[in-house]
Amino acid sequence: MDENPVALAKVIWTDPETGKPVEHVLVEGDSVSIGRSPDNEIYIPERTVSRHHASISYRSGVFVVSDTGSANGIWVNDDKKEEPYPLIDGDIIRLYMPEIEFRAILPDEAPPLETEGAADTAAADGHRAKTRIRMISGSLTGTEIAISKDSMTFGRAVSNASWEITLPDHAVSRPHARLFFRGGSWYLEDLGSSNGTMIEGEFITQPVLLRDGMTITMGETSFIFHVDS
């Protein structure tokens, strides 16, 4: 594993002894055990929790929760799961009684939101208007990312990623697609991804001119492209 792995997600629960919230950060390649025994990475001293109750492991770009032979089973969002189950942002894992919240972490490689001053300067220079994408499906749903460069590449969230926008989605390639500004307009091109790139529900085979409000899909992640006037 990389010496400085990227934090991709975290789990949060309430310590039954202290009543205080506890969190554990998950990185690429992680495999953590959950249970009542102190030798678990996620230690929950609750009588309804088995000594080694469940595990969360990283598989092909997503985190998966599995029952490891517990007495009382596991639920995700109140549905009992007997087979390994892929997690997305906001899922609630229940170990009969205790609950654990799974939260995706926006990768460090993602560009920060531009300040108003920076956006205003760009518009005043006539270079380009403030541009952003808003996630509408996938583990980053609700997140907005500013497009801060004239060329930005999308790819799967991995520890050695060299692309600017990383997506925690196993169906996204490494890299997947590129967004670029040319001749006063924005274009999107697929970079030979395994599962393709769609704009408004249609797969693209060459660079496509983008318009404000278009929906783009890569793997299981969809987002809306916005250019502010």
LUMMIMAR-388943 format. One record per atom (N, C-alpha, C): x, y, z; atom name; residue in one letter; residue number from 1. Coordinates in pm, whole numbers, m for minus. Each point is the difference from the previous one (the first is absolute). Layout:
LUMMIMAR-388943
X / Y / Z / CA / a / NUM
...
//
This chain:
LUMMIMAR-388943
85 / m119 / 0 / N / m / 1
m85 / 119 / 0 / CA / m / 1
88 / 124 / 0 / C / m / 1
m51 / 111 / m59 / N / d / 2
73 / 124 / m4 / CA / d / 2
35 / 46 / 140 / C / d / 2
120 / 62 / 16 / N / e / 3
42 / 46 / 132 / CA / e / 3
m93 / 109 / 52 / C / e / 3
m61 / 76 / m89 / N / n / 4
m93 / 105 / 39 / CA / n / 4
m134 / m23 / m69 / C / n / 4
m75 / m102 / 44 / N / p / 5
m125 / m33 / m67 / CA / p / 5
m103 / 112 / 14 / C / p / 5
m87 / 9 / m99 / N / v / 6
m103 / 102 / 0 / CA / v / 6
m117 / m43 / 89 / C / v / 6
m46 / 92 / 85 / N / a / 7
m119 / m26 / 82 / CA / a / 7
m122 / 10 / m91 / C / a / 7
m72 / m110 / m17 / N / l / 8
m113 / m5 / m91 / CA / l / 8
m135 / 4 / 71 / C / l / 8
m3 / m44 / 126 / N / a / 9
m127 / m4 / 72 / CA / a / 9
29 / m7 / 150 / C / a / 9
m107 / 9 / 79 / N / k / 10
13 / m19 / 143 / CA / k / 10
m130 / m59 / 54 / C / k / 10
11 / m66 / 114 / N / v / 11
m119 / m51 / 67 / CA / v / 11
m10 / 67 / 136 / C / v / 11
m122 / 29 / 42 / N / i / 12
m25 / 73 / 124 / CA / i / 12
m103 / m77 / 82 / C / i / 12
27 / m16 / 129 / N / w / 13
m94 / m68 / 89 / CA / w / 13
11 / 61 / 139 / C / w / 13
m91 / m37 / 87 / N / t / 14
m1 / 48 / 138 / CA / t / 14
56 / m107 / 92 / C / t / 14
101 / 36 / 78 / N / d / 15
57 / m94 / 96 / CA / d / 15
m105 / m31 / 106 / C / d / 15
m40 / m127 / 16 / N / p / 16
m106 / m34 / 95 / CA / p / 16
39 / 22 / 146 / C / p / 16
130 / 10 / 27 / N / e / 17
45 / 21 / 138 / CA / e / 17
6 / 148 / 37 / C / e / 17
43 / 84 / m94 / N / t / 18
16 / 143 / 29 / CA / t / 18
m112 / 86 / m58 / C / t / 18
m71 / m53 / m99 / N / g / 19
m103 / 78 / m66 / CA / g / 19
54 / 104 / m96 / C / g / 19
131 / m4 / m25 / N / k / 20
63 / 98 / m89 / CA / k / 20
18 / m57 / m141 / C / k / 20
m6 / 87 / m101 / N / p / 21
21 / m48 / m138 / CA / p / 21
145 / m40 / m23 / C / p / 21
19 / m106 / m78 / N / v / 22
133 / m50 / m36 / CA / v / 22
2 / m16 / m151 / C / v / 22
115 / 25 / m62 / N / e / 23
8 / m23 / m144 / CA / e / 23
128 / m72 / m37 / C / e / 23
m7 / m73 / m109 / N / h / 24
116 / m73 / m53 / CA / h / 24
11 / 32 / m148 / C / h / 24
117 / 46 / m44 / N / v / 25
21 / 37 / m139 / CA / v / 25
38 / m124 / m81 / C / v / 25
m57 / m12 / m119 / N / l / 26
26 / m112 / m90 / CA / l / 26
80 / 48 / m121 / C / l / 26
102 / m76 / m36 / N / v / 27
84 / 36 / m114 / CA / v / 27
m5 / m111 / m105 / C / v / 27
53 / 31 / m117 / N / e / 28
3 / m100 / m107 / CA / e / 28
72 / m126 / 46 / C / e / 28
m62 / m116 / m27 / N / g / 29
61 / m127 / 37 / CA / g / 29
m32 / m46 / 141 / C / g / 29
m72 / 81 / 76 / N / d / 30
m31 / m33 / 139 / CA / d / 30
m86 / m126 / 13 / C / d / 30
18 / m69 / 112 / N / s / 31
m90 / m106 / 42 / CA / s / 31
m2 / 5 / 152 / C / s / 31
m114 / 39 / 55 / N / v / 32
m9 / 19 / 146 / CA / v / 32
m109 / m90 / 56 / C / v / 32
24 / m49 / 120 / N / s / 33
m98 / m86 / 67 / CA / s / 33
m79 / 81 / 102 / C / s / 33
m123 / m45 / 24 / N / i / 34
m91 / 67 / 93 / CA / i / 34
m50 / m104 / 98 / C / i / 34
2 / 33 / 129 / N / g / 35
m52 / m95 / 97 / CA / g / 35
19 / 42 / 145 / C / g / 35
m43 / m89 / 89 / N / r / 36
4 / 26 / 144 / CA / r / 36
138 / m25 / 60 / C / r / 36
82 / m78 / m69 / N / s / 37
134 / m31 / 50 / CA / s / 37
94 / 118 / m22 / C / s / 37
86 / 32 / 98 / N / p / 38
91 / 114 / m13 / CA / p / 38
101 / m12 / m114 / C / p / 38
16 / m120 / m59 / N / d / 39
98 / m13 / m108 / CA / d / 39
m54 / 46 / m136 / C / d / 39
m126 / 48 / m3 / N / n / 40
m56 / 54 / m124 / CA / n / 40
45 / 144 / m22 / C / n / 40
18 / 37 / m126 / N / e / 41
31 / 141 / m29 / CA / e / 41
m115 / 90 / 41 / C / e / 41
m122 / m47 / m20 / N / i / 42
m118 / 74 / 45 / CA / i / 42
m60 / m78 / 117 / C / i / 42
31 / 48 / 119 / N / y / 43
m33 / m70 / 125 / CA / y / 43
m128 / 59 / 58 / C / y / 43
m105 / m83 / 10 / N / i / 44
m128 / 45 / 53 / CA / i / 44
m41 / m94 / 114 / C / i / 44
29 / 40 / 124 / N / p / 45
m30 / m85 / 116 / CA / p / 45
m148 / 0 / 37 / C / p / 45
m78 / m66 / m82 / N / e / 46
m145 / m7 / 19 / CA / e / 46
m40 / m148 / m3 / C / e / 46
m84 / m43 / 94 / N / r / 47
m29 / m143 / 17 / CA / r / 47
m70 / m62 / m121 / C / r / 47
m73 / 79 / m78 / N / t / 48
m68 / m56 / m118 / CA / t / 48
93 / m14 / m120 / C / t / 48
123 / 50 / 14 / N / v / 49
99 / m9 / m107 / CA / v / 49
87 / m123 / 23 / C / v / 49
22 / m80 / m103 / N / s / 50
86 / m118 / 12 / CA / s / 50
146 / 40 / 15 / C / s / 50
81 / m94 / 49 / N / r / 51
142 / 31 / 21 / CA / r / 51
66 / 44 / m131 / C / r / 51
m30 / m68 / m107 / N / h / 52
45 / 40 / m134 / CA / h / 52
m124 / 0 / m88 / C / h / 52
m63 / 115 / m11 / N / h / 53
m136 / 10 / m53 / CA / h / 53
m3 / 21 / m152 / C / h / 53
84 / 93 / m49 / N / a / 54
m5 / 37 / m141 / CA / a / 54
134 / 57 / m43 / C / a / 54
11 / 27 / m130 / N / s / 55
122 / 64 / m51 / CA / s / 55
m38 / 98 / m110 / C / s / 55
86 / 99 / m20 / N / i / 56
m12 / 92 / m113 / CA / i / 56
131 / m10 / m77 / C / i / 56
m10 / m31 / m128 / N / s / 57
121 / m16 / m81 / CA / s / 57
m14 / 74 / m132 / C / s / 57
114 / 38 / m56 / N / y / 58
6 / 74 / m126 / CA / y / 58
16 / m98 / m115 / C / y / 58
m97 / 1 / m93 / N / r / 59
3 / m93 / m113 / CA / r / 59
m33 / 74 / m129 / C / r / 59
93 / m1 / m92 / N / s / 60
m22 / 57 / m134 / CA / s / 60
m59 / 140 / 3 / C / s / 60
51 / 83 / 90 / N / g / 61
m39 / 140 / 1 / CA / g / 61
m115 / 36 / 92 / C / g / 61
m57 / m97 / 71 / N / v / 62
m109 / 30 / 94 / CA / v / 62
25 / m73 / 132 / C / v / 62
m63 / 51 / 107 / N / f / 63
5 / m67 / 129 / CA / f / 63
m121 / m91 / 14 / C / f / 63
24 / m120 / 49 / N / v / 64
m103 / m103 / 12 / CA / v / 64
m9 / m46 / 145 / C / v / 64
m121 / m8 / 54 / N / v / 65
m19 / m51 / 135 / CA / v / 65
m46 / m145 / m8 / C / v / 65
54 / m84 / 88 / N / s / 66
m32 / m143 / 0 / CA / s / 66
m24 / m49 / 142 / C / s / 66
m99 / m86 / 16 / N / d / 67
m21 / m69 / 127 / CA / d / 67
106 / m109 / 12 / C / d / 67
66 / m9 / 114 / N / t / 68
106 / m100 / 18 / CA / t / 68
m42 / m108 / 98 / C / t / 68
m126 / m43 / m14 / N / g / 69
m50 / m108 / 85 / CA / g / 69
m57 / 46 / 131 / C / g / 69
m59 / 120 / 3 / N / s / 70
m56 / 54 / 124 / CA / s / 70
m125 / m76 / 42 / C / s / 70
m34 / 13 / 126 / N / a / 71
m121 / m65 / 52 / CA / a / 71
m127 / 75 / m41 / C / a / 71
8 / 133 / m6 / N / n / 72
m120 / 81 / m22 / CA / n / 72
m10 / 65 / m136 / C / n / 72
101 / m15 / m85 / N / g / 73
m8 / 51 / m136 / CA / g / 73
33 / 148 / m15 / C / g / 73
1 / 46 / m128 / N / i / 74
22 / 141 / m29 / CA / i / 74
m110 / 51 / m92 / C / i / 74
m28 / 128 / 11 / N / w / 75
m98 / 68 / m85 / CA / w / 75
66 / 122 / m62 / C / w / 75
m39 / 35 / m121 / N / v / 76
39 / 126 / m61 / CA / v / 76
m128 / 73 / m36 / C / v / 76
m18 / 116 / 61 / N / n / 77
m124 / 79 / m21 / CA / n / 77
m124 / m85 / 28 / C / n / 77
10 / m79 / 108 / N / d / 78
m110 / m84 / 49 / CA / d / 78
m35 / m119 / m88 / C / d / 78
87 / m32 / m96 / N / d / 79
m16 / m124 / m78 / CA / d / 79
109 / m98 / 43 / C / d / 79
m42 / m120 / 43 / N / k / 80
98 / m98 / 44 / CA / k / 80
85 / m48 / m118 / C / k / 80
131 / m8 / 23 / N / k / 81
93 / m39 / m106 / CA / k / 81
74 / m127 / 41 / C / k / 81
m18 / m105 / m79 / N / e / 82
69 / m126 / 27 / CA / e / 82
118 / m21 / m93 / C / e / 82
9 / 82 / m104 / N / e / 83
112 / m5 / m94 / CA / e / 83
76 / 132 / 7 / C / e / 83
128 / 2 / m42 / N / p / 84
76 / 125 / m2 / CA / p / 84
m78 / 108 / m76 / C / p / 84
1 / 122 / 56 / N / y / 85
m83 / 106 / m55 / CA / y / 85
81 / 128 / m20 / C / y / 85
0 / 59 / m123 / N / p / 86
76 / 122 / m25 / CA / p / 86
m65 / 121 / 67 / C / p / 86
83 / 85 / 59 / N / l / 87
m49 / 115 / 75 / CA / l / 87
10 / 128 / m82 / C / l / 87
m95 / 91 / 24 / N / i / 88
8 / 133 / m58 / CA / i / 88
m16 / 102 / 113 / C / i / 88
34 / 124 / m32 / N / d / 89
m4 / 107 / 99 / CA / d / 89
m137 / 9 / 66 / C / d / 89
0 / 4 / 135 / N / g / 90
m123 / 14 / 75 / CA / g / 90
m64 / m129 / 45 / C / g / 90
51 / m114 / m45 / N / d / 91
m55 / m129 / 44 / CA / d / 91
13 / m17 / 151 / C / d / 91
m100 / m60 / 60 / N / i / 92
2 / m31 / 143 / CA / i / 92
9 / m151 / 17 / C / i / 92
110 / m44 / 61 / N / i / 93
21 / m142 / 29 / CA / i / 93
m48 / m25 / 142 / C / i / 93
m85 / m100 / 18 / N / r / 94
m50 / m31 / 135 / CA / r / 94
43 / m140 / 39 / C / r / 94
63 / m10 / 116 / N / l / 95
43 / m128 / 57 / CA / l / 95
m103 / m41 / 105 / C / l / 95
m117 / m35 / m44 / N / y / 96
m115 / m31 / 83 / CA / y / 96
m49 / 124 / 73 / C / y / 96
83 / 56 / 93 / N / m / 97
m38 / 123 / 70 / CA / m / 97
90 / 117 / m39 / C / m / 97
132 / m8 / 21 / N / p / 98
87 / 115 / m31 / CA / p / 98
m4 / 35 / m149 / C / p / 98
11 / 130 / m29 / N / e / 99
1 / 47 / m137 / CA / e / 99
133 / 64 / m35 / C / e / 99
45 / m22 / m123 / N / i / 100
125 / 58 / m51 / CA / i / 100
m34 / 72 / m129 / C / i / 100
39 / 127 / m9 / N / e / 101
m26 / 78 / m121 / CA / e / 101
122 / m3 / m91 / C / e / 101
m23 / m27 / m128 / N / f / 102
108 / 0 / m99 / CA / f / 102
m4 / 131 / m76 / C / f / 102
114 / 70 / m3 / N / r / 103
8 / 128 / m70 / CA / r / 103
118 / 2 / m96 / C / r / 103
m26 / 39 / m125 / N / a / 104
108 / 18 / m96 / CA / a / 104
74 / 129 / 32 / C / a / 104
129 / 1 / m29 / N / i / 105
82 / 120 / 18 / CA / i / 105
38 / 51 / m137 / C / i / 105
m22 / 130 / m25 / N / l / 106
42 / 59 / m126 / CA / l / 106
150 / m10 / m9 / C / l / 106
56 / m68 / m102 / N / p / 107
144 / m20 / m8 / CA / p / 107
78 / 131 / m3 / C / p / 107
121 / m4 / 58 / N / d / 108
85 / 119 / 5 / CA / d / 108
32 / 53 / m138 / C / d / 108
1 / m89 / m102 / N / e / 109
36 / 44 / m135 / CA / e / 109
m106 / 89 / m63 / C / e / 109
m123 / m6 / 50 / N / a / 110
m105 / 82 / m60 / CA / a / 110
29 / 147 / 23 / C / a / 110
m21 / 85 / m101 / N / p / 111
33 / 141 / 15 / CA / p / 111
m92 / 69 / 99 / C / p / 111
51 / 96 / 77 / N / p / 112
m84 / 73 / 94 / CA / p / 112
m95 / 91 / m76 / C / p / 112
m111 / 35 / 65 / N / l / 113
m92 / 94 / m61 / CA / l / 113
68 / 135 / m16 / C / l / 113
m22 / 65 / m113 / N / e / 114
60 / 130 / m22 / CA / e / 114
m64 / 104 / 91 / C / e / 114
77 / 99 / 39 / N / t / 115
m56 / 111 / 76 / CA / t / 115
m73 / 92 / m96 / C / t / 115
m90 / 83 / 53 / N / e / 116
m73 / 93 / m85 / CA / e / 116
97 / 91 / m74 / C / e / 116
106 / 43 / 69 / N / g / 117
96 / 90 / m61 / CA / g / 117
66 / m61 / m120 / C / g / 117
39 / m126 / 11 / N / a / 118
66 / m68 / m111 / CA / a / 118
m95 / m15 / m118 / C / a / 118
m125 / m34 / 29 / N / a / 119
m98 / m17 / m108 / CA / a / 119
m26 / 132 / m71 / C / a / 119
m14 / 108 / 79 / N / d / 120
m27 / 131 / m59 / CA / d / 120
115 / 45 / m89 / C / d / 120
124 / m27 / 44 / N / t / 121
117 / 39 / m77 / CA / t / 121
2 / m71 / m134 / C / t / 121
m29 / m131 / 3 / N / a / 122
1 / m77 / m124 / CA / a / 122
m103 / 54 / m98 / C / a / 122
m120 / 34 / 50 / N / a / 123
m104 / 50 / m87 / CA / a / 123
39 / 137 / m56 / C / a / 123
59 / 85 / 85 / N / a / 124
38 / 134 / m42 / CA / a / 124
108 / m5 / m107 / C / a / 124
88 / m97 / 8 / N / d / 125
107 / m14 / m98 / CA / d / 125
m51 / m53 / m133 / C / d / 125
m124 / m47 / m3 / N / g / 126
m55 / m56 / m122 / CA / g / 126
51 / m139 / m29 / C / g / 126
66 / m62 / 98 / N / h / 127
58 / m132 / m21 / CA / h / 127
m109 / m106 / m7 / C / h / 127
m78 / m10 / 106 / N / r / 128
m115 / m91 / 1 / CA / r / 128
m80 / 25 / 126 / C / r / 128
m128 / m30 / m5 / N / a / 129
m86 / 17 / 116 / CA / a / 129
28 / m111 / 101 / C / a / 129
m43 / 23 / 122 / N / k / 130
15 / m101 / 105 / CA / k / 130
m72 / m128 / m42 / C / k / 130
70 / m111 / 9 / N / t / 131
m53 / m129 / m43 / CA / t / 131
10 / m100 / 113 / C / t / 131
m101 / m86 / 13 / N / r / 132
m1 / m96 / 109 / CA / r / 132
m81 / m122 / m42 / C / r / 132
17 / m108 / 76 / N / i / 133
m83 / m118 / m17 / CA / i / 133
m67 / m31 / 133 / C / i / 133
m123 / m50 / m6 / N / r / 134
m75 / m36 / 121 / CA / r / 134
m39 / m147 / m9 / C / r / 134
48 / m78 / 96 / N / m / 135
m26 / m144 / 1 / CA / m / 135
m146 / m28 / 35 / C / m / 135
m65 / m85 / m81 / N / i / 136
m141 / m33 / 25 / CA / i / 136
m22 / m149 / 25 / C / i / 136
104 / m83 / m19 / N / s / 137
m10 / m141 / 37 / CA / s / 137
139 / m52 / 32 / C / s / 137
5 / m110 / 76 / N / g / 138
129 / m52 / 43 / CA / g / 138
32 / 46 / 141 / C / g / 138
116 / m41 / 51 / N / s / 139
35 / 26 / 139 / CA / s / 139
30 / 146 / 31 / C / s / 139
18 / 84 / m103 / N / l / 140
27 / 142 / 23 / CA / l / 140
m123 / 86 / m26 / C / l / 140
m118 / m60 / m2 / N / t / 141
m124 / 74 / m29 / CA / t / 141
m11 / 125 / 86 / C / t / 141
m31 / 112 / m65 / N / g / 142
m14 / 128 / 70 / CA / g / 142
126 / 84 / m1 / C / g / 142
114 / m62 / m31 / N / t / 143
127 / 73 / m4 / CA / t / 143
10 / 85 / m125 / C / t / 143
52 / 122 / 16 / N / e / 144
29 / 85 / m114 / CA / e / 144
151 / 18 / m11 / C / e / 144
52 / m12 / m121 / N / i / 145
144 / 15 / m24 / CA / i / 145
20 / 108 / m105 / C / i / 145
84 / 97 / 32 / N / a / 146
31 / 107 / m95 / CA / a / 146
97 / m51 / m106 / C / a / 146
m23 / 39 / m123 / N / i / 147
93 / m32 / m109 / CA / i / 147
98 / 117 / m6 / C / i / 147
115 / m19 / 60 / N / s / 148
94 / 110 / 23 / CA / s / 148
113 / 7 / m103 / C / s / 148
3 / m96 / m94 / N / k / 149
105 / m2 / m103 / CA / k / 149
m64 / m19 / m137 / C / k / 149
75 / 32 / m104 / N / d / 150
m53 / m13 / m136 / CA / d / 150
m4 / m143 / m51 / C / d / 150
63 / m90 / 72 / N / s / 151
m4 / m142 / m35 / CA / s / 151
5 / m80 / 129 / C / s / 151
m101 / m82 / 24 / N / m / 152
m6 / m81 / 121 / CA / m / 152
m45 / m141 / m36 / C / m / 152
70 / m97 / 57 / N / t / 153
m27 / m140 / m29 / CA / t / 153
m75 / m66 / 115 / C / t / 153
m94 / m88 / m34 / N / f / 154
m76 / m79 / 97 / CA / f / 154
56 / m142 / 4 / C / f / 154
0 / m61 / 120 / N / g / 155
41 / m139 / 12 / CA / g / 155
m41 / m58 / 133 / C / g / 155
17 / m130 / 13 / N / r / 156
m36 / m68 / 125 / CA / r / 156
89 / 47 / 115 / C / r / 156
m57 / 7 / 119 / N / a / 157
75 / 40 / 119 / CA / a / 157
92 / m113 / 45 / C / a / 157
129 / 18 / m25 / N / v / 158
103 / m94 / 44 / CA / v / 158
115 / 82 / 59 / C / v / 158
84 / m65 / 78 / N / s / 159
104 / 73 / 73 / CA / s / 159
103 / 64 / m90 / C / s / 159
24 / m55 / m118 / N / n / 160
102 / 55 / m89 / CA / n / 160
m60 / 79 / m117 / C / n / 160
m121 / 51 / 20 / N / a / 161
m69 / 72 / m107 / CA / a / 161
76 / 125 / m41 / C / a / 161
10 / 24 / m131 / N / s / 162
65 / 120 / m51 / CA / s / 162
m103 / 95 / m62 / C / s / 162
m127 / m38 / m1 / N / w / 163
m105 / 82 / m58 / CA / w / 163
m55 / 96 / 105 / C / w / 163
m62 / 108 / m50 / N / e / 164
m44 / 106 / 91 / CA / e / 164
m130 / m32 / 74 / C / e / 164
m92 / m71 / m63 / N / i / 165
m129 / m30 / 63 / CA / i / 165
m11 / m151 / 18 / C / i / 165
2 / m44 / 126 / N / t / 166
m3 / m143 / 29 / CA / t / 166
m138 / m41 / 49 / C / t / 166
m51 / m109 / m54 / N / l / 167
m134 / m48 / 30 / CA / l / 167
8 / m137 / 68 / C / l / 167
m52 / m13 / 123 / N / p / 168
0 / m129 / 68 / CA / p / 168
m108 / m92 / m56 / C / p / 168
28 / m56 / m117 / N / d / 169
m99 / m78 / m75 / CA / d / 169
76 / m111 / m74 / C / d / 169
m31 / m126 / 31 / N / h / 170
72 / m113 / m59 / CA / h / 170
m21 / m12 / m151 / C / h / 170
m106 / 65 / m52 / N / a / 171
m29 / m8 / m143 / CA / a / 171
68 / 111 / m80 / C / a / 171
75 / 86 / 68 / N / v / 172
74 / 107 / m66 / CA / v / 172
141 / m48 / m29 / C / v / 172
51 / 32 / m119 / N / s / 173
134 / m44 / m40 / CA / s / 173
108 / 91 / 56 / C / s / 173
125 / m41 / m21 / N / r / 174
117 / 71 / 54 / CA / r / 174
99 / 34 / m112 / C / r / 174
m15 / 115 / m72 / N / p / 175
m103 / 104 / 14 / CA / p / 175
m123 / m32 / m84 / C / p / 175
m99 / 92 / 3 / N / h / 176
m127 / m29 / m66 / CA / h / 176
m35 / 100 / m112 / C / h / 176
5 / 129 / 30 / N / a / 177
m41 / 102 / m98 / CA / a / 177
72 / 131 / 29 / C / a / 177
m8 / 92 / m98 / N / r / 178
66 / 130 / 18 / CA / r / 178
m95 / 112 / m41 / C / r / 178
m4 / 103 / 86 / N / l / 179
m77 / 121 / m26 / CA / l / 179
100 / 109 / m39 / C / l / 179
m23 / 68 / m112 / N / f / 180
96 / 103 / m40 / CA / f / 180
m69 / 120 / m65 / C / f / 180
67 / 116 / 11 / N / f / 181
m51 / 128 / m49 / CA / f / 181
77 / 38 / m125 / C / f / 181
m73 / 25 / m110 / N / r / 182
68 / 33 / m125 / CA / r / 182
m90 / 91 / m85 / C / r / 182
60 / 110 / m49 / N / g / 183
m75 / 90 / m87 / CA / g / 183
m122 / 60 / 64 / C / g / 183
5 / 22 / 131 / N / g / 184
m111 / 61 / 71 / CA / g / 184
m110 / m96 / 41 / C / g / 184
21 / m131 / m18 / N / s / 185
m102 / m99 / 35 / CA / s / 185
63 / m117 / 76 / C / s / 185
m87 / m72 / 72 / N / w / 186
43 / m119 / 74 / CA / w / 186
m35 / m125 / m80 / C / w / 186
91 / m97 / 6 / N / y / 187
m21 / m129 / m67 / CA / y / 187
31 / m114 / 98 / C / y / 187
m61 / m114 / m25 / N / l / 188
29 / m121 / 78 / CA / l / 188
36 / m112 / m96 / C / l / 188
107 / m73 / 32 / N / e / 189
38 / m116 / m81 / CA / e / 189
24 / m120 / 89 / C / e / 189
m37 / m117 / m49 / N / d / 190
28 / m125 / 69 / CA / d / 190
145 / m40 / m31 / C / d / 190
68 / m56 / 99 / N / l / 191
141 / m38 / m17 / CA / l / 191
17 / m151 / m14 / C / l / 191
m93 / m63 / m72 / N / g / 192
8 / m144 / m20 / CA / g / 192
m41 / m79 / 123 / C / g / 192
m93 / 54 / 77 / N / s / 193
m44 / m66 / 123 / CA / s / 193
m69 / m133 / m29 / C / s / 193
m1 / m88 / 100 / N / s / 194
m62 / m133 / m17 / CA / s / 194
m151 / 8 / m16 / C / s / 194
m65 / 89 / 77 / N / n / 195
m145 / 5 / 2 / CA / n / 195
m59 / 119 / m75 / C / n / 195
87 / 82 / m58 / N / g / 196
m49 / 111 / m80 / CA / g / 196
m44 / 122 / 80 / C / g / 196
m22 / 108 / m74 / N / t / 197
m46 / 127 / 57 / CA / t / 197
m127 / 40 / m73 / C / t / 197
m102 / 41 / 75 / N / m / 198
m126 / 40 / m60 / CA / m / 198
m29 / 148 / 26 / C / m / 198
m57 / 66 / m99 / N / i / 199
m53 / 135 / 15 / CA / i / 199
m147 / m5 / m39 / C / i / 199
m86 / 40 / 94 / N / e / 200
m145 / m6 / m23 / CA / e / 200
m44 / m140 / m43 / C / e / 200
61 / m101 / 62 / N / g / 201
m40 / m138 / m24 / CA / g / 201
55 / m64 / m125 / C / g / 201
86 / 70 / m74 / N / e / 202
58 / m54 / m123 / CA / e / 202
151 / m15 / 15 / C / e / 202
52 / m117 / m38 / N / f / 203
145 / m22 / 6 / CA / f / 203
69 / 90 / m102 / C / f / 203
118 / 52 / 38 / N / i / 204
75 / 86 / m91 / CA / i / 204
121 / m76 / m55 / C / i / 204
35 / 31 / m124 / N / t / 205
114 / m66 / m64 / CA / t / 205
105 / 101 / m45 / C / t / 205
m31 / 128 / 17 / N / q / 206
93 / 106 / m36 / CA / q / 206
m29 / 120 / 90 / C / q / 206
89 / 101 / 3 / N / p / 207
m27 / 117 / 85 / CA / p / 207
m135 / 63 / m33 / C / p / 207
m75 / 33 / 104 / N / v / 208
m135 / 56 / m16 / CA / v / 208
m7 / 137 / 66 / C / v / 208
m58 / 97 / m69 / N / l / 209
m21 / 134 / 53 / CA / l / 209
m102 / m6 / 113 / C / l / 209
35 / 60 / 113 / N / l / 210
m89 / m2 / 116 / CA / l / 210
m80 / 129 / 12 / C / l / 210
m122 / m14 / 48 / N / r / 211
m86 / 115 / 31 / CA / r / 211
m40 / m6 / 146 / C / r / 211
m28 / 117 / 55 / N / d / 212
m41 / 8 / 140 / CA / d / 212
m121 / m91 / 26 / C / d / 212
7 / m77 / 109 / N / g / 213
m111 / m85 / 39 / CA / g / 213
5 / m141 / m53 / C / g / 213
99 / m32 / m83 / N / m / 214
11 / m136 / m53 / CA / m / 214
35 / m100 / 111 / C / m / 214
m57 / m121 / m11 / N / t / 215
29 / m107 / 96 / CA / t / 215
104 / m94 / m60 / C / t / 215
104 / m25 / 78 / N / i / 216
111 / m87 / m42 / CA / i / 216
5 / m121 / 92 / C / i / 216
23 / m117 / m56 / N / t / 217
8 / m123 / 79 / CA / t / 217
129 / m74 / m30 / C / t / 217
71 / m35 / 107 / N / m / 218
120 / m83 / m9 / CA / m / 218
m16 / m113 / 99 / C / m / 218
m5 / m123 / m48 / N / g / 219
m23 / m113 / 90 / CA / g / 219
m136 / 13 / 66 / C / g / 219
m2 / m1 / 134 / N / e / 220
m125 / 13 / 75 / CA / e / 220
m14 / 140 / 59 / C / e / 220
82 / 93 / m47 / N / t / 221
0 / 137 / 50 / CA / t / 221
m53 / 94 / m107 / C / t / 221
m97 / 84 / 38 / N / s / 222
m55 / 100 / m92 / CA / s / 222
14 / 138 / 62 / C / s / 222
20 / 99 / m86 / N / f / 223
9 / 138 / 48 / CA / f / 223
m49 / 95 / m107 / C / f / 223
m34 / 121 / 42 / N / i / 224
m49 / 103 / m91 / CA / i / 224
110 / 103 / m22 / C / i / 224
20 / 36 / m125 / N / f / 225
99 / 100 / m38 / CA / f / 225
m65 / 138 / 3 / C / f / 225
63 / 95 / 73 / N / h / 226
m56 / 135 / 13 / CA / h / 226
102 / 104 / m41 / C / h / 226
m44 / 96 / m80 / N / v / 227
79 / 119 / m31 / CA / v / 227
m81 / 119 / 48 / C / v / 227
51 / 72 / 101 / N / d / 228
m73 / 113 / 54 / CA / d / 228
13 / 121 / m91 / C / d / 228
m111 / 67 / m24 / N / s / 229
2 / 119 / m86 / CA / s / 229
47 / 122 / 79 / C / s / 229
//
